[in-house]
Amino acid sequence: MSATEIGDEHGPAHELFFGDEPFFLNIGHMDLSREKATELKRRLWAVLEDFETENTPGSPEYTVALMLVRGAVN
């Protein structure tokens, strides 16, 4: 089995994932009922809307990507 790591010629990018930079990457799975999945979707939208209203012109831009799908992504 092989794994892919993000890094450079100096090794894995541990500082990027575990340091102070506001960077987050997670790919995983949850076993949720349809009701719980709908609640998760609603809450994620609410968080995005909250932060969108706090938009600060002149600040660094961040890209946010979310995916919630039924079934496994392999």
Secondary structure, DSSP 8 states (H G I E B T S, - for coil): ------EETTEE-HHHHHSSS------------HHHHHHHHHHHHHHHHHHHHT--TTS----------SS---
